[in-house]
Structure formats: structure tokens, C-alpha cells
Amino acid sequence: MKAWVVFVALCTTTPVLAQDWTPPEPDGDGAPAEADAPAQPSSSSDRPWAKGVSEVKQKRAFELFDQGNKKFVQRDYGEALATYRQALSEWDHPAIRFNIAECLIHLDRPVEAYEHLQKSMSYGAAALGKDVHQRALLNDKLLKGQLARVTISVKEAGADVSLDGEPLFKAPGSATRVVKPGRHQVVAKKPGHITQT
């Protein structure tokens, strides 16, 4: 039996705990603070994030988005997340992605939040508006402080490589993933070779 070397590089930064992820209390009239209201999608059909999305799908996404926003304001983040995911299936709009990220932050799921946040910022401030884009940049910075980046490389052709039970690639190759700091399992296996864990 042959064995091969699996290279893993892990980079972390010190966690940033400067922000409390709980929205502020409503103001005197019971409305949520404007800075913590969920992002609103743009209805402009000439934007690149609207290309190929029918008006029917956009309308349905807006309806679901509004339902999700009501749940978000009530701090029912699990239900808001489920509703935003339904909206996302109708229209992959950056504002919907941003609100999914905010729900996931509240639900202490930073890896998923980071992934959605990156997609929400793919069109810059044009898709989110200046204020929400600034919030996205802040969330990005804070999430990066809580997460680690791991790169896995395997040269042995035909080896199946996985991270925490999820398939990554068939070697040769490499993959980089964002993960929570801590213990993770990397497995490389190929018939006729010793499995490396």
C-alpha cells in the first residue's frame, strides 16, 4: 500500500467581539431602528442582478421578502431565514442574500452567514444601497475575525478528499474553505492506498 502527503494550511485571526449582534430596542413609536431594518431589494429591472428574472418571479420574491422582513423585525430569525430562502429561490437578489446573512449571524451560524454575505456584496453598493453596503462591509470584517480559512492540497491522482464528511475534490487538486476555528477532519482515500485522516 502507498501513502501520500496531505498538505493543510490554516490561517486564523483574533476573534472580534466588538459588536453585539442583537438589534437595538425599538424606538418610542415601536418601530425598529432604521439602521437595523432588513435590506430592501431594488425593483429596477435594468440591474444585472435582475437579468433573466421574470416580473412574476420578482413580484413573488418581493412578497416573500416582505414576509421575511416582518419576521425579522419580530426577531423570529429562524422563520425569517426560511422565508428569505423561499424568496431567494424566486430571485437571487443581493438584498435577500444580505438578510439571509443577518439571520444566520443572529442564529450563530457564521460560516453560512459569511458565504451569503460575500454573494450579497458581489454587485457592490449599487445593489444594496450605500448604508446597507456599509453594514455588509462591517459584518464582513467581524465575520472574518471569527472564522478561519483552511486550504487542502493533495497531489495523488484519483484520491477522494473530504472535509468534515463533505466531499471537496478528486485529486490532484486543492480547495480552500472558510470554517469555524477548532478541530476539523480531512480525509483522503483511494483504493489500494492507506486512507489518510
C-alpha positions in Angstrom: 0.0 0.0 0.0 1.1 3.5 -0.8 0.7 6.6 1.3 0.7 10.2 0.3 1.1 13.6 2.0 -1.9 15.8 2.6 -1.0 19.5 3.0 -3.3 21.6 5.1 -2.8 25.3 5.8 -4.8 27.1 8.4 -4.9 30.8 9.0 -6.9 32.5 11.8 -7.2 35.9 13.2 -8.2 37.0 16.7 -12.0 37.0 17.1 -13.6 40.4 17.0 -16.3 40.8 19.7 -16.8 44.5 19.2 -20.4 44.3 18.1 -23.5 42.8 19.8 -25.5 41.1 17.0 -28.8 41.8 18.7 -30.7 44.7 17.1 -31.4 47.7 19.3 -34.7 48.0 21.0 -37.5 49.7 19.0 -37.7 53.5 19.3 -40.5 55.3 21.1 -43.2 54.6 18.5 -42.4 50.8 18.4 -40.8 50.9 15.0 -37.4 49.1 14.6 -34.4 51.3 14.4 -33.7 52.2 10.8 -30.1 51.0 10.8 -31.2 47.5 11.8 -34.2 47.2 9.4 -33.6 44.4 6.9 -32.3 45.4 3.4 -34.9 46.1 0.7 -34.4 44.8 -2.8 -34.3 47.2 -5.7 -37.2 46.8 -8.1 -35.2 48.1 -11.1 -35.3 45.6 -13.9 -32.3 47.1 -15.7 -29.9 45.9 -12.9 -27.6 43.0 -13.7 -29.0 41.0 -10.7 -32.5 41.2 -12.3 -31.5 39.9 -15.7 -33.4 36.8 -16.7 -35.8 37.1 -13.7 -39.4 37.4 -14.8 -41.7 40.1 -13.3 -43.8 37.3 -11.9 -40.7 35.8 -10.0 -39.7 39.3 -8.9 -43.1 40.0 -7.5 -43.2 36.7 -5.7 -39.7 37.3 -4.3 -40.8 40.8 -3.0 -43.9 39.3 -1.3 -41.8 36.7 0.4 -39.1 39.2 1.2 -41.7 41.4 2.9 -43.0 38.5 4.9 -39.4 37.7 6.0 -38.8 41.3 7.0 -41.9 41.2 9.3 -40.5 38.0 11.0 -37.0 39.6 11.2 -38.4 42.7 12.9 -40.1 40.4 15.4 -36.7 38.8 16.0 -38.0 35.4 14.7 -34.8 34.8 12.8 -35.4 31.1 12.1 -38.7 31.8 10.4 -37.4 34.9 8.7 -34.5 32.8 7.3 -36.9 30.1 6.0 -39.0 32.8 4.3 -35.9 34.6 2.8 -34.7 31.2 1.4 -38.1 30.9 -0.4 -37.6 34.4 -1.8 -34.1 33.5 -2.9 -35.4 30.5 -4.8 -37.6 33.0 -6.8 -34.9 35.7 -7.3 -31.2 35.6 -6.3 -31.2 39.3 -5.2 -28.2 40.7 -3.2 -30.6 42.2 -0.6 -32.2 38.8 0.0 -28.7 37.3 0.4 -27.8 40.1 2.8 -30.8 39.5 5.0 -30.1 35.8 5.0 -26.6 36.6 6.2 -28.0 38.8 9.0 -30.4 36.0 10.1 -27.6 33.5 10.2 -25.4 35.9 12.2 -28.2 36.1 14.8 -28.5 32.3 14.7 -24.8 31.9 15.4 -24.1 30.3 12.0 -21.1 32.4 10.9 -19.7 30.2 8.1 -23.1 30.2 6.3 -23.5 33.9 7.0 -20.1 34.7 5.5 -20.9 32.8 2.3 -24.2 34.6 1.8 -22.6 37.9 2.7 -19.9 37.5 0.1 -22.6 36.9 -2.6 -24.7 39.9 -1.3 -21.7 42.2 -1.9 -20.9 40.9 -5.4 -22.5 44.0 -7.1 -21.2 46.5 -4.6 -23.3 49.3 -3.2 -25.4 49.6 -6.4 -27.5 46.5 -5.4 -27.7 47.2 -1.7 -27.6 50.9 -1.3 -24.9 52.8 0.4 -26.0 52.3 4.1 -26.7 48.6 3.7 -23.4 48.1 1.8 -21.6 49.7 4.7 -23.3 47.3 7.1 -22.3 44.5 4.9 -18.6 45.6 4.9 -18.7 45.8 8.7 -20.3 42.4 9.0 -17.7 41.0 6.6 -14.9 42.4 8.8 -16.5 41.0 12.0 -17.2 37.6 10.5 -13.6 37.3 9.2 -12.4 37.8 12.7 -14.5 34.8 13.9 -13.6 32.4 11.1 -10.6 30.6 9.8 -9.5 29.7 6.2 -8.2 26.2 5.5 -6.5 25.1 2.3 -6.2 21.4 1.5 -3.9 20.1 -1.3 -3.4 16.6 -2.5 -1.2 15.5 -5.4 -2.1 11.8 -5.6 -4.3 11.4 -8.7 -7.6 9.7 -8.1 -7.8 10.3 -4.3 -11.2 11.4 -3.0 -10.7 14.3 -0.5 -13.3 15.4 2.1 -13.5 18.0 4.9 -15.7 17.2 7.9 -17.5 14.5 5.8 -18.3 16.7 2.9 -16.6 15.9 -0.5 -14.1 18.5 -1.6 -12.5 17.2 -4.8 -10.9 14.3 -6.6 -7.1 14.8 -6.6 -4.9 16.1 -7.8 -6.1 19.5 -6.7 -6.6 21.8 -3.8 -9.5 23.6 -2.2 -9.9 26.5 0.3 -12.8 26.7 2.7 -13.9 29.1 5.4 -14.6 27.2 8.7 -15.0 27.9 12.4 -11.8 27.7 14.3 -11.3 24.4 16.0 -10.9 20.7 15.1 -11.8 19.5 11.6 -11.4 16.2 9.8 -9.7 16.0 6.4 -9.8 12.6 4.8 -8.0 11.5 1.6 -8.7 8.0 0.3 -8.0 5.9 -2.8 -8.3 2.2 -3.5 -5.0 0.4 -2.9 -3.7 3.2 -0.6 -3.7 3.8 3.1 -6.5 6.3 3.9 -5.1 9.5 5.4 -7.1 11.2 8.1 
